[in-house]
């Protein structure tokens, strides 16, 4: 039983680390900044020791909102749930699991609205 728990928690930590690396690369590219200030309630992001993503406590200081928090903020919103992404037409993108696989989606019109840059590396994820 201990071995199963150790393997499970190791897999969870590995996934969280990979997700943070993806967010670091994506958001630093989108904003063309070495440090991106994020507003989030997501535990993985809050606990990550990232040099690129810095968690802030209010909307005024944030460059982007990650997850479903602070509905009244006019900053770009990046969601972590498929159904929230489909419902919220103002979200710039989403990262979620579907059918056992990670999915990344970016909305071209919303990226243009916020004057965000998309590199060729992420063009395959545009809709």
C-alpha positions as CSV (number, residue, x, y, z in Angstrom):
1,X,0.0,0.0,0.0
2,X,2.8,2.4,0.8
3,X,4.4,1.8,-2.6
4,X,1.2,2.6,-4.4
5,X,0.8,5.9,-2.4
6,X,4.4,6.8,-3.1
7,X,4.0,6.1,-6.9
8,X,0.7,8.1,-6.9
9,X,2.1,11.1,-5.2
10,X,5.2,11.1,-7.3
11,X,3.1,11.1,-10.5
12,X,1.0,14.0,-9.2
13,X,4.1,16.0,-8.4
14,X,5.6,15.2,-11.8
15,X,2.4,16.4,-13.6
16,X,2.3,19.6,-11.5
17,X,5.9,20.3,-12.4
18,X,5.3,19.8,-16.1
19,X,2.2,22.0,-16.0
20,X,4.2,24.8,-14.3
21,X,6.9,24.5,-17.0
22,X,4.3,24.8,-19.7
23,X,2.7,27.8,-18.1
24,X,6.1,29.5,-17.7
25,X,6.9,29.1,-21.4
26,X,3.4,30.0,-22.6
27,X,2.9,33.1,-20.5
28,X,6.4,34.5,-20.9
29,X,5.9,34.1,-24.7
30,X,2.4,35.6,-24.7
31,X,3.3,38.6,-22.6
32,X,6.9,39.0,-23.9
33,X,8.1,39.4,-20.3
34,X,10.6,37.5,-18.2
35,X,8.3,37.6,-15.2
36,X,4.5,37.3,-15.4
37,X,2.3,38.2,-12.5
38,X,-0.7,35.8,-12.0
39,X,-3.8,35.9,-9.9
40,X,-5.0,32.4,-9.0
41,X,-6.5,30.1,-6.4
42,X,-4.8,27.0,-7.9
43,X,-2.7,25.2,-5.3
44,X,-0.1,23.9,-7.8
45,X,0.7,27.3,-9.1
46,X,0.6,29.0,-5.7
47,X,3.1,26.4,-4.3
48,X,5.4,26.4,-7.3
49,X,8.8,28.0,-6.9
50,X,8.8,29.6,-10.3
51,X,11.2,32.4,-11.5
52,X,8.7,33.3,-14.2
53,X,5.3,33.1,-12.6
54,X,4.8,35.3,-9.6
55,X,1.5,35.0,-7.7
56,X,-0.1,38.3,-6.7
57,X,-3.1,38.9,-4.4
58,X,-5.2,41.4,-6.4
59,X,-6.3,42.1,-9.9
60,X,-4.5,45.4,-10.3
61,X,-1.0,43.8,-10.0
62,X,-1.8,40.8,-12.2
63,X,-1.0,40.3,-15.8
64,X,-3.3,37.3,-16.1
65,X,-5.9,35.4,-14.1
66,X,-5.5,31.6,-14.0
67,X,-8.6,29.6,-13.1
68,X,-12.0,30.6,-12.0
69,X,-11.4,33.5,-9.7
70,X,-12.0,37.3,-9.6
71,X,-14.9,37.5,-12.0
72,X,-14.9,41.3,-12.0
73,X,-11.3,41.7,-13.2
74,X,-10.8,42.7,-16.8
75,X,-7.4,41.0,-17.2
76,X,-6.9,38.1,-19.6
77,X,-8.3,34.9,-18.2
78,X,-6.8,31.4,-18.7
79,X,-8.9,28.5,-17.4
80,X,-8.2,25.1,-16.1
81,X,-11.5,23.4,-16.9
82,X,-13.0,22.4,-20.2
83,X,-16.6,23.3,-19.4
84,X,-15.7,26.7,-17.9
85,X,-13.6,27.4,-21.1
86,X,-16.6,26.6,-23.4
87,X,-18.9,28.8,-21.2
88,X,-16.5,31.8,-20.9
89,X,-16.1,33.2,-24.4
90,X,-13.7,35.9,-23.0
91,X,-11.1,33.4,-21.9
92,X,-7.8,33.5,-23.9
93,X,-7.2,29.8,-23.4
94,X,-7.4,26.7,-21.2
95,X,-5.4,23.7,-20.1
96,X,-7.3,20.7,-19.0
97,X,-7.5,16.9,-19.1
98,X,-9.9,15.2,-21.6
99,X,-10.1,11.5,-22.3
100,X,-7.0,10.9,-20.2
101,X,-4.8,13.4,-22.2
102,X,-3.8,16.9,-21.5
103,X,-5.3,19.5,-23.8
104,X,-4.2,23.1,-24.5
105,X,-6.5,25.5,-26.3
106,X,-5.9,29.2,-27.2
107,X,-8.5,31.6,-28.7
108,X,-7.0,33.6,-31.5
109,X,-9.5,36.5,-31.3
110,X,-9.1,36.9,-27.5
111,X,-5.3,36.9,-27.9
112,X,-5.6,39.7,-30.5
113,X,-8.0,41.6,-28.2
114,X,-5.4,41.7,-25.4
115,X,-2.5,42.3,-27.9
116,X,-0.7,39.1,-26.8
117,X,2.0,37.5,-29.0
118,X,1.8,33.9,-30.0
119,X,4.9,32.0,-31.2
120,X,5.0,29.4,-33.9
121,X,5.5,26.8,-31.1
122,X,1.9,27.4,-29.9
123,X,0.1,28.0,-33.2
124,X,-1.1,24.4,-33.3
125,X,-3.3,25.1,-30.2
126,X,-5.2,28.1,-31.7
127,X,-8.9,27.8,-32.5
